[in-house]
Amino acid sequence: MLFSCTQNKPETTVSESVSKDFTQYVNPFIGTSKMGHVFPGATAPFGMVQLSPQTNFVEMYNEDGKYNPEAYEYCAGYQHRDSTIIGFSHTNFSGTGHSDLGDFLVMPTTGELVLQPLKTEDGKKGFYSTFSHDKESASPGYYAVDLDSYGIKAEMTATERVGFHQYTFPKSDDAHIILDMVYNVYYHDNKNVWTFIRVENDSLVTGYRQTKGWARTRYEYFAMQFSKPFRSYGHKKYDKILYNGFYRRFNEFENFPEMAGKNIRAFFNFDTNEGEKIKVKMALSAVSTEGALKNLEAEIPEWDFEKVKTETKQKWNNKLAKIEVETINKGDMISFYTAMYHACLSPIIYEDVDGQYRGLDQNIHTSDGFTNYTVFSLWDTYRALHPLFNVIRPSQNNDMIKSMLAHYQQSVHHMLPIWSHYANENWCMIGYHSVSVIADAMAKNVGDFDKELALQAAVSTANVRYFEGIGDYIDYKYVPDDKSHSSVSKTLEYAYDDWCISQIAKQTGNSSLEREYLERAEYYKNVYDPKIGYMRPKLSDGTFRKNYDPLDTYGQGFIEGNAWNYGLYVPQEIDTMINMMGGKERFTEHLDSLFTMYLDDKYIENNEDITRDGMIGNYVHGNEPGHHIPYLYNWTSHPEKTQSRVRMILETMYRPTVEGLCGNDDAGQMSAWYIFSSLGFYPVTPGSQYYALGSPNVKEAVIHFENGKSLKIVAKNQSRENIYVKSVSFNGEMLKGTNLNHNKLISGGEMVFEMSNFPNMK
Amino acid sequence: MLFSCTQNKPETTVSESVSKDFTQYVNPFIGTSKMGHVFPGATAPFGMVQLSPQTNFVEMYNEDGKYNPEAYEYCAGYQHRDSTIIGFSHTNFSGTGHSDLGDFLVMPTTGELVLQPLKTEDGKKGFYSTFSHDKESASPGYYAVDLDSYGIKAEMTATERVGFHQYTFPKSDDAHIILDMVYNVYYHDNKNVWTFIRVENDSLVTGYRQTKGWARTRYEYFAMQFSKPFRSYGHKKYDKILYNGFYRRFNEFENFPEMAGKNIRAFFNFDTNEGEKIKVKMALSAVSTEGALKNLEAEIPEWDFEKVKTETKQKWNNKLAKIEVETINKGDMISFYTAMYHACLSPIIYEDVDGQYRGLDQNIHTSDGFTNYTVFSLWDTYRALHPLFNVIRPSQNNDMIKSMLAHYQQSVHHMLPIWSHYANENWCMIGYHSVSVIADAMAKNVGDFDKELALQAAVSTANVRYFEGIGDYIDYKYVPDDKSHSSVSKTLEYAYDDWCISQIAKQTGNSSLEREYLERAEYYKNVYDPKIGYMRPKLSDGTFRKNYDPLDTYGQGFIEGNAWNYGLYVPQEIDTMINMMGGKERFTEHLDSLFTMYLDDKYIENNEDITRDGMIGNYVHGNEPGHHIPYLYNWTSHPEKTQSRVRMILETMYRPTVEGLCGNDDAGQMSAWYIFSSLGFYPVTPGSQYYALGSPNVKEAVIHFENGKSLKIVAKNQSRENIYVKSVSFNGEMLKGTNLNHNKLISGGEMVFEMSNFPNMK
């Protein structure tokens, strides 16, 4: 069954048994409206080709030079409310909080050739097409839409490194396939650095693009093969680049096989019969056009669209089947497997079939004993996505850690990734959370990466003094607010990260480093003001900052979260934090207020990442700093409040509709929260072996581990009302407390939650 | 002995015996004034590092957008009349007629840091230094100058891939070494595409630059090592390139090890003691910074400046010693060996020590069984430079041909090089003269390149219809003047090139292609107008063009040569041409007039490549199309006029002074003419086995061939007055006629010219 958007209404009463085709429960349109920042296009799991429709051409900056806030909605190129498509591009982020990419926009058209996407210079219609969601469908590895303006049916599928287009044309003696090298997600005029196209023969084109966007020095190469020779071709250049010194010796714009410049749109002309299919294979490489050709030949040597579509669907099923769930209703099935789907879209594979990849140093490296990955949105994904990988895909997480260590070795800053993509560090957000990913893997005995190197990399990263106030953090034992923005958030995150480093040191038997970083792990205490009972920005003179509003998100020492939310970020020492903040009862009251208070509009105006859609009271689920908070009741006397809040969040913050994500999916973090919480546990402290128990919303689940074992989770008496956990047993033995150990988890067997509509107050 | 410029006066009376240190006779300053376009800097033979002072920062276009004719004088970055140096750059063309390059300008300074070369924004002096020729010296592989503005002595030497600087500083607590990534030879504002710098540690910097100049898509990578750690560093960016999305999180301009953008100038700060030497090694690579580091480590692992200087001098001596001459005076020795030197500056090696190089397709290739070369100024160099290589360096010429064939295989146009440099085709000038280089090698049994591939490449190149009117040339059997500029020049050159292809076909036993191209080789006849006795532009309707002035160089169907000169370009069928033009007597009269007539100023105004300095009457020696002309008397009844004209040209068009080159050296072509003619013979028809005999100006010479044999040339009774050749004997046997066969030449022995002050009219 394919989802078309009109079918996406939640079905709240139907319960279905789990079939083996899990892709039927994936709806790629979920979250494509508003701020989910996901895309509906075709991709293989963790594929470096993510081929998706682009519905608008939005300038990042308005004509007055100011940032255009509308651009933010287009982080993944697609907004569900749009009724136009300007083409299909091969790279897109999934759910991120900033953007880039959009490489190699391809658009089929008929009739007079138009090379502007929205509007021609003389005001006529651009090459976009209108479309309707009735004639649009998507499923894992497949996307289709009717391009109404041209009578063309567009279908696409993909392997890891190759996008496969199939265009069914009407009869036309003036059909075109446009290759737009100008288009960028987050377009702005100067983003392209260079583009280069070679028409190798009448059906093969190669080239590359260099951009200076979020990734400052990014290269993407391609090889593009057509199933039918083009009749003629050409390009238009939107800048003045001299080719041959003083004067041009040929008409380089028509049927001239070498094109280069900053901004180019190429076109390929065809005659088509009614219903004729023209297929296009577009292989990518970060290395070279030669690499793209290798990828093309290795992954899609033939022209069998259905075969590739079927094989990619099977790849998805294999990924989705790692957790088999049965839910109360079909809507939850869709939410769960769409979350599983979204948790397989980053990080992405970033190497050619022969293992060659572009490194952070812009040299070409070969992955030795691992698959190289990129797109590390770590401030988001260290929380639950990488821990999820440690449960169901530890060998992939091992490769991701090896990719991070390679990044470290290539980094002139001698740093692990902060937020890295496509051989670049974009430095987005704070902390150095690679160390959390590493510590979590080590705590859970995941992977065979070099532990000594990991420790060295972690320590090196935590001592780069010019990065985000680290020097001051080391000197003052907190980040002084007068020296650095987001001083409290930084202090809290660094302290947590330092605890992770202490755990890495412990695992490698380095007790002096363990002690050193355990000490740094307590620096969070230095930004707590006992007088007001909140974390509070402290100045370099040791006094706390005046004029402080703990409800405000910006300019108050925090970033993307106010003191009420972000101020609870001490996952490494939750008990200590609670004591520090006045003890369990006072802390419970703080949490209760957090979830129930009304936050004035003024606190969320002009705030891209924190919107009412993603809030419960003052608690923000639509952004990451609070993702652990619902579970903190477990450390008070009221774990039942964790259970009820978790179930409330599962039900209200995730819905199987196009508006179903309450905030950016953030490269899978939001989805990973859903998956864990649906199963009844959550990694509150990555880097430890422990999960906090919550309240599952599945009726049953089977998790298949890579060690060959499986864990069956049964939620007895599960229902919409029975949100409380009466007891939990593991292989028949009652679990005490609210923690679950990873080693126990992956030893497999059966875990039974007894559900109830009354809290168990023990 | 080092040349300093004040010592460069010709010494007309001194005769010296040839010593084994031939470098003493090389004066790199010859031709550095006016239009020689050569540079005085330090380089190894055929080195890809050509490290030379840049004396000005000239904009290619004036503020009104018009081409700045002064820029042309700076093709090699240096003009002898200047009294300033703005730095030392590592890539320069030698003698070319257009330019590019100038990569990685390095300049040492002291005092307040200034990062603009000529003038600061507030009108103060830029970072240039004044210098005087008294304190400047150059010899093969070595250049030194006192930078008077700073009290710094700058010295440099080079290996093939690494430039080695040695700066002797005064005492200073504010010394700097500037790395200017903005500077380009033929600078214009938009030439830089991207620059990238990494400070790997306190004494190692890597990076690259991409430019879109004459080479449209050019990359150059570097690794730069300092002998002393810098105290601090930083950069200034002359454009606005966002690094990390919305806002900057560090001060990226000071001590921040990663710099990127379009236009960057970096600086490295030092404290220096009086007389302290700071050395800098700058390795280049067209592949990657990793490649540059490999080159650095392989070629100059240590810090011994004198050792490298001595070794490079020895490399030069080995190259120069291929021909040992004894001349009438020292001035001629200097002219000869400086010509030998200039004939070893292009093509240049273009691969890393491991054989990796960037191909025309922008992919990285590895040379298999050859050394890859670039800088093929073929319209110039096919005439005498490559034939010279076939005499003294056939194995290198073999590698150059293999490089051309690799270019062909990487060319999306399926063409051999026209004028190619640095993995780009710049399409400069007309004809497809790679085929001449190949044919000449095959005629002379040079090399083991793939002959079938060479034939295929030649035929493919000669049939690219969109290149410079080739389609019309094939259809009309001449290039119609109403369809293409330079129609007559093109027709003549294509016909000659086609003859070369016929010779390649003949050598490979392909008689049908031989016939086909012999037919095309006669198309020159189609642009001869017997009514006026000149080659003349013909229109597509078959009529000759009206309003035709055979004295004019431009807009008359010719390029860089008028009909009087260029119209004699039928080297493949000289006898037929002479008959066509009215027979030997009439042709002799034409030549006589050519050398003696006065050409009105209006014909050479605004003409960069044809100046009075390079002219004898209407004969132009300062540019290539006429280089064979002095030898054409050999095909008339007056070979003695060849002898006298050749001696006149040797004496007047080449002088051992800074103004000693009468036109662009053109990558060694002008110098190769000198070398051949000095020895008494010249390759009038490359692609044949024959040389035309002239009149040597050496007293004795020994040519050492790669086959182990040597030829001693003796000019008996040689003097300034005895310019006529009475007889020539080869190993005791009198030579009949005016030709010399290559096979005879390289069989070695002794060739004796009997010189006389009266012509031998037999």
Interface residues (C-beta under 8 A of the other chain):
Chain A: Y67 H98 V193 W194 F196 R198 V199 E200 T206 Y208 Q210 K212 G213 W214 R216 T217 I241 L242 Y243 N244 G245 F246 R249 F250 N251 N255 F256 P257 E258 A260 G261 S288 T289 E290 D361 Q362 N363 I364 V412 H413 N426 W427 C428 Y466 F467 E468
Chain B: Y67 H98 V193 W194 F196 R198 V199 E200 T206 Y208 Q210 K212 G213 W214 R216 T217 I241 L242 Y243 N244 G245 F246 R249 F250 N251 N255 F256 P257 E258 A260 G261 S288 T289 E290 D361 Q362 N363 I364 V412 H413 N426 W427 C428 Y466 F467 E468
